[in-house]
Amino acid sequence: MSLPRKRMSLQKRIVFLITSVTVVMISTMMVFDTMSLNRSIKEAYVSQISGMTIAINGRYEESRSISDVQQIFDYIEYKNDRVIEMKLYNKEGTILAASNRSEVGRKLPASSVVIPNQDQTIVDRLPIEENDRPVVRLTAPLQEDGLVVGAVEVIFDSSEETALLEKRTKLILIVGISIAVILSVLLWLILRRIVIRPLSRLREAAVIVKQGGELPKLQFRTSPEIAEVSEAFNDMVNNLDERYMELQQALHTLQITQDQLVQSEKMGALGNLVAGVSHEINTPIGIGVTAVTYLDQKTKDFRSLYATGKMKKSDLEQFLTVLEETNAMIQSNLERASSLVRSFKQISVDQSVEVKRTFHLLEYLEGIIASLKPSLKKSRLRVEVYGDSHVNLYTYPGALSQIITNLVMNSLNHAYAPEEEGTLSVRVSEEADHIQLAYSDDGKGMTQAVLDQIFDPFFTTSRGKGGTGLGMNIVYNLVTQSLNGTIQCFSTLGQGSLFMITIPKEEESEG
């Protein structure tokens, strides 16, 4: 894994850019100055050889004597100790005169023969390795009757000019580097004062705001641009405070609304419970009323028979049998009604009061399902509750009741079409340190998009049908917060849904 490349700071970028531009400008100035100095030196060389060649050409045209030219060479060497060597040769390269007498008559190699045009002076530098010092060769035309007939060559010591050029170059280089360094340091300090420090303070202020600290008003007196940035930052912080207060108020309102909706869900569950109580109790009480009515009629018939004095032993035995059977029927139905009342009462208390207690889990789940029968009877769904019948759980039973109620109602409202048959199942299993509660239906299932948002508050697929979108969010909060458990939902479109709820075991404290 490659590490991210560290980026250069703004201050270093600006200083580097300005310094680079300065160095380029100074280098350009050095090049032009060197070229100008070289041109001036060349003009000085040309001026010097022009005087020499005028004298040589004048004497040569006047006397046509090589010895006169030779004397002029000797005189020039005597008067100017920077002249190293002089030659005069014709177009064929034959040396006619030279400061070194031994070279007179020698023929130069063709590559060394340079014949300038009329009024032209050629200046070229010779390699230092050949002469042990800087030298230049000055070549001027030799004229006779206005025609170029050869050339005059002067080898000139250019040490002074070379030293001057090097000294001038070093001076410009030192001055340029000094200017670049001073400019860089000044620029560094100026940028640090008017740009970097204000930006650092802005960054520190942003960190303070991010951490929720109180920010003093920022004021900079560096430049109008930085001042405008600081004012904009102050305005942004003020707006953030206002927005924060608005969001706090909105959150408070949202929490109140959510609590109200949660209470509404609880009241709805209690309403279903009341409907279940009335429906379930009506049956045993109705049977009891019928049995009492039947017994009353049989008692009247027995009294009439007794009044006639014709009652036989078999009539008495028959009446006692009817009395015994009817009494047993009334007693069993009254006990069933009493049991239902106790069960529904406990569930209603659990839903109203958040108190932990130990209860028989499977039996409690069956009581919850029984309270939902009025809603279930409107559909063609059946509910199966199974698992270990000996599991006891110490937790908040009201939270569990609301969880199962919301899961069942969610299946009724979303998993099946009207009049569609289906099965809802609640399975209980006990592990070493937790209870596993699996609720499933074989309905239409959910898409991945719905599954990803199933526990989000106010998310519902039936907004137009009165759905609040809080049912599954309440289930999630009750499982994770009230029961300290976990809940996962698995679903495939067309294959139903499964909710896996894990509830940790707790021991009931004594006393």
C-alpha positions as CSV (number, residue, x, y, z in Angstrom):
1,M,0.0,0.0,0.0
2,S,1.6,3.3,-1.1
3,L,1.8,6.1,1.3
4,P,0.1,9.4,0.3
5,R,2.6,11.9,-1.1
6,K,3.1,14.9,1.3
7,R,2.1,18.1,-0.5
8,M,4.2,21.2,-0.3
9,S,2.8,24.1,1.8
10,L,1.4,27.2,0.3
11,Q,4.2,29.3,1.8
12,K,6.9,27.1,0.4
13,R,5.2,27.0,-3.0
14,I,5.0,30.8,-3.3
15,V,8.6,31.2,-2.1
16,F,9.8,28.5,-4.4
17,L,8.0,30.0,-7.4
18,I,9.2,33.6,-6.7
19,T,12.8,32.4,-6.1
20,S,12.7,30.3,-9.3
21,V,11.5,33.3,-11.3
22,T,14.2,35.5,-9.7
23,V,16.9,32.9,-10.5
24,V,15.7,32.7,-14.1
25,M,15.7,36.5,-14.4
26,I,19.2,36.8,-12.9
27,S,20.4,34.0,-15.1
28,T,19.0,35.8,-18.2
29,M,20.6,39.1,-17.0
30,M,24.0,37.2,-16.6
31,V,23.7,35.8,-20.1
32,F,22.9,39.1,-21.7
33,D,25.6,40.9,-19.7
34,T,28.2,38.3,-20.7
35,M,27.2,38.6,-24.3
36,S,27.4,42.3,-24.1
37,L,30.8,42.2,-22.4
38,N,32.1,39.7,-25.0
39,R,30.8,42.0,-27.8
40,S,32.6,44.9,-26.2
41,I,35.9,42.9,-25.9
42,K,35.5,41.7,-29.5
43,E,35.0,45.3,-30.7
44,A,38.2,46.3,-28.7
45,Y,40.1,43.5,-30.4
46,V,38.8,44.6,-33.8
47,S,39.8,48.2,-33.0
48,Q,43.3,47.1,-32.0
49,I,43.9,45.0,-35.1
50,S,42.4,47.6,-37.4
51,G,45.1,50.0,-36.4
52,M,47.8,47.3,-36.9
53,T,46.4,46.2,-40.3
54,I,46.1,49.7,-41.5
55,A,49.8,50.3,-40.8
56,I,50.8,47.0,-42.3
57,N,48.7,47.4,-45.4
58,G,49.9,51.0,-45.8
59,R,53.6,50.0,-45.6
60,Y,53.1,46.9,-47.8
61,E,51.3,48.8,-50.6
62,E,53.9,51.6,-50.4
63,S,57.1,49.6,-50.5
64,R,56.0,46.1,-51.5
65,S,58.8,45.1,-49.2
66,I,58.5,42.2,-46.8
67,S,61.3,43.4,-44.7
68,D,59.3,46.6,-44.0
69,V,56.4,44.5,-42.9
70,Q,58.8,42.4,-40.7
71,Q,60.0,45.6,-39.1
72,I,56.4,46.6,-38.3
73,F,55.9,43.2,-36.7
74,D,58.9,43.7,-34.5
75,Y,57.8,47.1,-33.6
76,I,54.3,46.0,-32.7
77,E,55.6,43.1,-30.5
78,Y,58.0,45.5,-28.8
79,K,55.3,48.1,-28.1
80,N,52.6,45.6,-27.1
81,D,53.7,42.7,-24.9
82,R,50.2,41.0,-25.3
83,V,50.9,40.2,-28.9
84,I,52.2,36.7,-29.0
85,E,52.7,36.0,-32.6
86,M,52.0,37.7,-36.0
87,K,51.9,36.3,-39.5
88,L,51.3,37.6,-43.0
89,Y,50.4,35.0,-45.7
90,N,49.0,35.0,-49.2
91,K,45.9,33.3,-50.4
92,E,47.8,30.0,-51.0
93,G,48.8,30.0,-47.3
94,T,52.5,30.7,-47.8
95,I,53.8,32.8,-44.9
96,L,55.4,35.9,-46.3
97,A,56.3,37.5,-43.0
98,A,56.2,36.4,-39.4
99,S,57.3,37.6,-35.9
100,N,59.0,34.2,-35.8
101,R,61.5,34.4,-38.7
102,S,61.9,30.7,-38.9
103,E,58.3,30.4,-40.2
104,V,58.8,32.7,-43.2
105,G,58.3,30.7,-46.4
106,R,56.4,27.8,-44.7
107,K,53.1,26.9,-46.1
108,L,50.2,26.7,-43.7
109,P,47.8,23.7,-43.7
110,A,44.7,24.4,-45.8
111,S,42.5,24.2,-42.7
112,S,44.5,27.1,-41.1
113,V,44.3,29.4,-44.0
114,V,41.6,32.0,-43.4
115,I,41.1,34.8,-45.9
116,P,38.7,37.5,-44.6
117,N,36.6,39.6,-47.0
118,Q,37.5,43.2,-47.5
119,D,36.8,45.3,-44.4
120,Q,36.2,42.1,-42.3
121,T,38.0,41.1,-39.2
122,I,37.7,37.6,-37.9
123,V,38.0,37.0,-34.1
124,D,38.1,33.5,-32.8
125,R,39.4,31.9,-29.6
126,L,42.1,29.3,-29.7
127,P,42.1,26.3,-27.2
128,I,43.8,27.0,-23.9
129,E,45.4,23.6,-24.0
130,E,47.5,24.6,-27.0
131,N,48.8,27.9,-25.5
132,D,48.7,27.4,-21.7
133,R,46.7,30.7,-21.4
134,P,43.6,32.3,-23.0
135,V,44.4,33.6,-26.5
136,V,42.5,34.9,-29.4
137,R,43.3,34.9,-33.1
138,L,42.6,38.1,-35.0
139,T,42.6,37.8,-38.8
140,A,42.3,40.8,-41.1
141,P,42.5,41.0,-44.9
142,L,45.8,41.9,-46.6
143,Q,45.0,44.3,-49.5
144,E,46.9,45.4,-52.5
145,D,45.4,48.0,-54.9
146,G,42.0,47.5,-53.2
147,L,42.0,43.7,-53.7
148,V,42.4,41.1,-50.9
149,V,45.6,39.2,-51.6
150,G,46.2,37.5,-48.3
151,A,45.7,37.9,-44.6
152,V,47.4,39.3,-41.5
153,E,47.0,37.1,-38.4
154,V,47.7,38.2,-34.9
155,I,47.8,35.9,-31.9
156,F,46.7,38.0,-28.9
157,D,46.9,37.3,-25.2
158,S,43.3,37.6,-23.8
159,S,44.1,36.8,-20.2
160,E,43.0,40.2,-18.9
161,E,39.7,40.1,-20.8
162,T,39.1,36.5,-19.7
163,A,39.8,37.4,-16.0
164,L,37.6,40.5,-16.3
165,L,34.8,38.4,-17.8
166,E,35.1,35.7,-15.0
167,K,35.2,38.4,-12.3
168,R,32.2,40.1,-13.8
169,T,30.3,36.8,-14.0
170,K,31.2,35.9,-10.4
171,L,30.1,39.3,-9.2
172,I,26.8,39.0,-11.0
173,L,26.4,35.5,-9.7
174,I,27.1,36.5,-6.1
175,V,24.9,39.5,-6.3
176,G,22.1,37.4,-8.0
177,I,22.3,34.6,-5.3
178,S,22.3,37.2,-2.6
179,I,19.3,39.0,-4.0
180,A,17.5,35.6,-4.4
181,V,18.3,34.6,-0.8
182,I,17.3,38.0,0.6
183,L,14.2,38.1,-1.5
184,S,13.2,34.6,-0.4
185,V,13.8,35.3,3.3
186,L,11.8,38.6,3.1
187,L,9.1,36.9,1.1
188,W,9.0,34.0,3.6
189,L,8.6,36.4,6.5
190,I,6.0,38.6,4.7
191,L,3.9,35.6,3.7
192,R,4.1,34.1,7.2
193,R,2.9,37.4,8.7
194,I,0.2,38.4,6.2
195,V,-1.0,35.0,4.9
196,I,0.2,31.9,6.8
197,R,-0.5,33.1,10.4
198,P,-4.0,34.3,9.6
199,L,-4.7,31.0,7.8
200,S,-3.3,29.0,10.8
201,R,-5.6,31.0,13.1
202,L,-8.5,30.3,10.8
203,R,-7.6,26.6,10.8
204,E,-7.4,26.6,14.7
205,A,-10.7,28.4,14.8
206,A,-12.3,25.8,12.5
207,V,-11.0,23.0,14.8
208,I,-12.5,24.8,17.9
209,V,-15.8,25.0,16.1
210,K,-15.6,21.4,15.1
211,Q,-15.1,20.4,18.7
212,G,-18.0,22.5,19.9
213,G,-15.9,25.1,21.6
214,E,-16.7,28.8,21.9
215,L,-15.0,30.9,19.3
216,P,-13.9,34.5,19.8
217,K,-14.5,36.9,17.0
218,L,-11.6,36.8,14.5
219,Q,-10.1,40.1,13.3
220,F,-7.1,40.4,11.0
221,R,-5.3,43.6,9.9
222,T,-3.1,42.1,7.3
223,S,-4.9,42.6,3.9
224,P,-8.4,43.3,2.7
225,E,-8.7,39.8,1.3
226,I,-7.8,38.1,4.6
227,A,-10.1,40.4,6.5
228,E,-12.9,39.5,4.1
229,V,-12.2,35.8,4.7
230,S,-12.2,36.3,8.5
231,E,-15.5,38.2,8.4
232,A,-17.0,35.5,6.2
233,F,-15.8,32.9,8.7
234,N,-17.3,34.9,11.6
235,D,-20.6,35.1,9.7
236,M,-20.5,31.3,9.0
237,V,-19.9,30.6,12.7
238,N,-22.8,32.8,13.7
239,N,-25.0,31.0,11.2
240,L,-23.8,27.7,12.5
241,D,-24.9,28.7,16.0
242,E,-28.3,29.7,14.7
243,R,-28.6,26.5,12.6
244,Y,-27.5,24.5,15.7
245,M,-30.2,26.0,17.8
246,E,-32.8,25.4,15.0
247,L,-31.6,21.8,14.7
248,Q,-31.8,21.3,18.5
249,Q,-35.3,22.6,18.5
250,A,-36.2,20.4,15.6
251,L,-34.7,17.4,17.3
252,H,-36.6,18.2,20.5
253,T,-39.8,18.5,18.6
254,L,-39.0,15.2,16.7
255,Q,-38.3,13.4,20.0
256,I,-41.6,14.7,21.5
257,T,-43.4,13.6,18.3
258,Q,-41.7,10.2,18.3
259,D,-42.6,9.7,22.0
260,Q,-46.2,10.6,21.2
261,L,-46.3,8.1,18.3
262,V,-44.7,5.4,20.5
263,Q,-47.4,6.0,23.1
264,S,-50.0,5.9,20.3
265,E,-48.5,2.5,19.2
266,K,-48.7,1.3,22.8
267,M,-52.3,2.4,23.1
268,G,-53.1,0.7,19.8
269,A,-51.6,-2.5,21.2
270,L,-53.7,-2.1,24.4
271,G,-56.7,-1.5,22.2
272,N,-56.0,-4.8,20.4
273,L,-55.6,-6.4,23.9
274,V,-58.9,-5.1,25.1
275,A,-60.6,-6.4,21.9
276,G,-58.9,-9.8,22.5
277,V,-60.1,-9.9,26.1
278,S,-63.7,-9.2,25.1
279,H,-63.6,-11.7,22.4
280,E,-61.9,-14.5,24.2
281,I,-63.9,-14.1,27.5
282,N,-67.2,-14.0,25.6
283,T,-66.9,-17.6,24.7
284,P,-66.5,-19.2,28.1
285,I,-68.9,-16.8,29.7
286,G,-71.5,-17.5,26.9
287,I,-71.1,-21.2,27.5
288,G,-71.5,-20.6,31.3
289,V,-74.7,-18.5,30.7
290,T,-76.1,-21.2,28.5
291,A,-75.3,-23.9,31.0
292,V,-76.9,-21.8,33.9
293,T,-80.1,-21.2,31.8
294,Y,-80.3,-24.9,31.0
295,L,-79.8,-25.8,34.7
296,D,-82.5,-23.3,35.7
297,Q,-84.9,-24.9,33.3
298,K,-84.1,-28.4,34.5
299,T,-84.5,-27.2,38.1
300,K,-88.0,-25.8,37.4
301,D,-89.0,-29.1,35.7
302,F,-87.7,-31.1,38.7
303,R,-89.6,-28.8,41.1
304,S,-92.8,-29.3,39.2
305,L,-92.3,-33.1,39.1
306,Y,-91.6,-33.0,42.9
307,A,-94.8,-31.0,43.5
308,T,-97.0,-33.7,41.8
309,G,-95.6,-36.3,44.1
310,K,-94.9,-38.7,41.2
311,M,-91.1,-38.3,41.4
312,K,-89.2,-41.5,41.1
313,K,-85.7,-42.4,42.1
314,S,-84.6,-42.4,38.4
315,D,-85.8,-38.8,38.0
316,L,-83.7,-37.8,41.0
317,E,-80.7,-39.6,39.7
318,Q,-81.1,-38.0,36.2
319,F,-81.5,-34.5,37.8
320,L,-78.3,-35.0,39.9
321,T,-76.4,-36.1,36.7
322,V,-77.5,-33.0,34.8
323,L,-76.7,-30.9,37.8
324,E,-73.2,-32.4,38.1
325,E,-72.4,-32.1,34.3
326,T,-73.7,-28.5,34.1
327,N,-71.9,-27.5,37.2
328,A,-68.6,-29.0,35.8
329,M,-69.2,-27.1,32.5
330,I,-69.9,-23.8,34.3
331,Q,-66.8,-24.3,36.6
332,S,-64.4,-25.1,33.7
333,N,-65.5,-22.2,31.6
334,L,-65.4,-19.8,34.5
335,E,-61.9,-21.0,35.3
336,R,-60.9,-20.5,31.6
337,A,-62.4,-17.0,31.7
338,S,-60.5,-16.3,34.9
339,S,-57.3,-17.6,33.4
340,L,-57.8,-15.4,30.3
341,V,-58.5,-12.4,32.5
342,R,-55.3,-13.0,34.5
343,S,-53.2,-13.5,31.4
344,F,-54.6,-10.4,29.6
345,K,-54.3,-8.4,32.8
346,Q,-50.6,-9.3,33.2
347,I,-49.9,-8.4,29.6
348,S,-51.7,-5.1,29.9
349,V,-49.8,-4.3,33.1
350,D,-46.5,-5.3,31.4
351,Q,-47.3,-3.0,28.4
352,S,-48.1,-0.1,30.7
353,V,-45.4,-0.5,33.4
354,E,-41.8,-1.2,32.6
355,V,-40.8,-3.6,35.4
356,K,-38.5,-6.6,35.1
357,R,-39.7,-9.9,36.2
358,T,-39.2,-13.6,35.6
359,F,-41.8,-15.3,33.4
360,H,-42.4,-18.5,31.5
361,L,-41.5,-17.5,27.9
362,L,-43.5,-19.9,25.8
363,E,-46.7,-19.4,27.8
364,Y,-46.3,-15.7,27.7
365,L,-45.8,-15.7,23.9
366,E,-49.0,-17.8,23.6
367,G,-50.9,-15.2,25.7
368,I,-49.6,-12.4,23.4
369,I,-50.8,-14.3,20.3
370,A,-54.2,-14.9,22.0
371,S,-54.6,-11.2,22.5
372,L,-54.1,-10.6,18.8
373,K,-56.8,-13.1,17.7
374,P,-59.3,-10.4,16.8
375,S,-56.9,-9.0,14.2
376,L,-55.8,-12.5,13.1
377,K,-59.3,-13.7,12.6
378,K,-59.9,-11.0,10.0
379,S,-57.2,-12.7,7.9
380,R,-56.5,-16.3,6.8
381,L,-53.2,-16.5,8.7
382,R,-52.3,-19.0,11.4
383,V,-49.7,-18.5,14.1
384,E,-47.5,-21.3,15.5
385,V,-45.5,-20.9,18.7
386,Y,-43.1,-23.7,19.6
387,G,-39.8,-24.3,21.3
388,D,-38.5,-25.4,24.7
389,S,-41.5,-25.3,27.2
390,H,-39.2,-24.9,30.2
391,V,-37.5,-21.7,29.2
392,N,-37.9,-18.9,31.8
393,L,-36.7,-15.4,31.1
394,Y,-35.9,-12.4,33.4
395,T,-36.4,-9.2,31.5
396,Y,-39.1,-6.6,30.6
397,P,-42.1,-8.6,29.5
398,G,-43.9,-5.4,28.3
399,A,-41.1,-4.8,25.8
400,L,-41.3,-8.4,24.6
401,S,-45.1,-8.1,24.2
402,Q,-44.8,-4.9,22.1
403,I,-42.0,-6.5,20.0
404,I,-44.1,-9.6,19.1
405,T,-47.2,-7.4,18.6
406,N,-45.4,-5.1,16.2
407,L,-43.9,-8.0,14.3
408,V,-47.2,-9.7,13.8
409,M,-49.0,-6.5,12.8
410,N,-46.1,-5.8,10.4
411,S,-46.7,-9.1,8.7
412,L,-50.5,-8.6,8.6
413,N,-50.1,-5.2,7.0
414,H,-47.3,-5.7,4.6
415,A,-46.5,-9.4,4.0
416,Y,-49.8,-10.7,2.6
417,A,-52.5,-9.7,0.2
418,P,-56.1,-9.7,1.4
419,E,-57.5,-13.2,1.8
420,E,-54.1,-14.7,1.2
421,E,-53.2,-17.7,3.4
422,G,-50.0,-17.9,5.3
423,T,-48.2,-19.0,8.4
424,L,-46.5,-16.9,11.1
425,S,-44.2,-18.7,13.4
426,V,-42.4,-17.9,16.7
427,R,-39.6,-20.3,17.7
428,V,-37.8,-20.2,21.0
429,S,-34.4,-21.8,21.7
430,E,-32.2,-21.6,24.7
431,E,-28.4,-21.3,24.4
432,A,-25.7,-21.1,27.1
433,D,-25.8,-17.4,27.7
434,H,-28.8,-16.1,25.6
435,I,-32.3,-16.9,24.4
436,Q,-32.8,-17.1,20.6
437,L,-36.2,-15.9,19.4
438,A,-37.0,-16.4,15.7
439,Y,-40.0,-14.8,14.1
440,S,-40.8,-15.6,10.5
441,D,-43.6,-15.3,7.9
442,D,-43.9,-16.9,4.5
443,G,-45.2,-13.7,2.8
444,K,-44.1,-11.6,-0.1
445,G,-40.7,-10.7,1.4
446,M,-38.7,-7.5,0.8
447,T,-36.4,-6.0,-1.7
448,Q,-32.8,-5.2,-0.7
449,A,-33.6,-1.5,-0.7
450,V,-36.5,-2.0,1.8
451,L,-34.4,-4.4,3.9
452,D,-31.6,-1.8,4.2
453,Q,-34.1,0.7,5.7
454,I,-36.4,-1.6,7.6
455,F,-35.4,-0.3,11.1
456,D,-35.1,3.4,10.1
457,P,-37.5,5.7,11.9
458,F,-40.5,6.9,9.8
459,F,-39.7,4.6,6.9
460,T,-42.8,2.8,5.6
461,T,-44.0,1.4,2.3
462,S,-47.6,2.2,3.2
463,R,-47.5,5.9,3.8
464,G,-50.8,6.5,2.0
465,K,-52.5,3.8,4.2
466,G,-51.8,5.5,7.5
467,G,-48.4,3.8,8.3
468,T,-46.2,5.8,10.6
469,G,-43.0,4.1,9.9
470,L,-42.2,3.6,13.6
471,G,-43.2,0.0,14.1
472,M,-39.9,-1.6,13.2
473,N,-37.9,1.3,14.7
474,I,-39.7,0.7,18.0
475,V,-38.9,-3.0,17.7
476,Y,-35.2,-2.3,17.1
477,N,-35.0,0.2,20.0
478,L,-36.8,-2.2,22.4
479,V,-34.6,-5.1,21.5
480,T,-31.3,-3.2,21.7
481,Q,-32.1,-0.8,24.5
482,S,-34.7,-2.4,26.8
483,L,-33.6,-6.0,26.3
484,N,-29.9,-5.3,25.6
485,G,-30.1,-7.7,22.7
486,T,-29.6,-7.8,19.0
487,I,-32.0,-8.1,16.1
488,Q,-31.3,-9.0,12.4
489,C,-33.7,-9.2,9.5
490,F,-33.3,-11.6,6.5
491,S,-35.6,-11.5,3.6
492,T,-35.8,-12.4,-0.1
493,L,-38.5,-11.1,-2.4
494,G,-41.2,-13.7,-2.7
495,Q,-39.8,-15.9,0.0
496,G,-40.9,-14.3,3.3
497,S,-39.0,-12.7,6.1
498,L,-37.1,-13.8,9.2
499,F,-36.3,-11.8,12.3
500,M,-33.6,-13.2,14.6
501,I,-33.7,-11.7,18.1
502,T,-31.0,-12.6,20.6
503,I,-31.8,-11.8,24.3
504,P,-29.0,-12.2,26.9
505,K,-29.8,-14.2,30.0
506,E,-30.0,-12.3,33.3
507,E,-30.4,-13.5,36.8
508,E,-33.1,-12.0,39.0
509,S,-31.6,-10.2,41.9
510,E,-32.7,-11.4,45.3
511,G,-34.5,-9.2,47.8
